[in-house]
Amino acid sequence: MDRDSLYMIGSVAKVLTDAVFIKSGVPASDPVTKYVPELRDEKSRIDWGAVTLEMLAGQLSGIPPNCECFSSLVTPFQSN
């Protein structure tokens, strides 16, 4: 190890973003389309109106990674 060594420290940015969100006083239950109306696109494969700020902050929005081609990459969750 030396001063040029790199270490993975995790996703600190997510924690800081959530802290700012909590302090903002914005209702967590608001849909994301209230703040980004451009997402209200009928052609979108994602129902953005059903995605809340709380879901985004908790990374539970259901939006898969690389969502432009998500239909071939993601299968629906099924519990046994």
N, C-alpha and C positions, 0 to 999 in steps of 0.2 A: 504494500500500500504506500502511496505517496500523495502529494497534493493534487495530482492530476487524476486520481482514481475516481471512478464514477460509481454511485450507489443508487439503487432504485429506492425511492422514499415513499412510493404510493401516490395516490391521487389527492394531494393536499388541496388543489384548486377546488375540488368538489366540496370539501368541508368549508372552505372560505366562502364559496358562493352560497351555500346553504345558510351560513351564519348571517350574511348580508340579507338574504331573503327573509329570514326569521325576524331580524331587526327592522325590516322595512314596514311591517304592519299590513302588507298586502294579504288579502284573504287567500289561504292556501287552496281553498276549494274552487277558486275561479278557474274557468277553462282557459287554456293557453291562447285561444282565439280572441279572448277579450283584449289581450295585449299585443297580439300579432294577428290582426285580422286577415292578412294576406294568406294565412293558412286555410282559410275557408274556401278551398278549391274543390269543386265537385269531382274533379278528375283524380284527386289524391287517393291513394290506396289506404291512407291512414285517416281515421275519423278523429281529426284534431279537436273537434268540439267536445269529445268525450275525454280528452286528456287534460288533467288539471295540473296546476303549478305544483301541487303536492306530489303528484305522480312523477313529474319531471325531477323534482328535488330528490326524491327517493329512488330515482332510476327505475321506477316501476310502471312506466308509461306503456309498456308493451311494444314500443317502437324498436324493431330489431336493428342491429348494426347494419350499415350499408343498405339502408332501406330502399334505395332505388331498385335493387334487384332482390328484395327480401322474399318474394314468393318462392324462389327456388332454393333459398338458403335456410329458411326457418319453417319448422313444422309446429302446429299448434300444440300447446302444453296439454297433456292429458294425465289426469291423476288416476292411479290404479285403485 
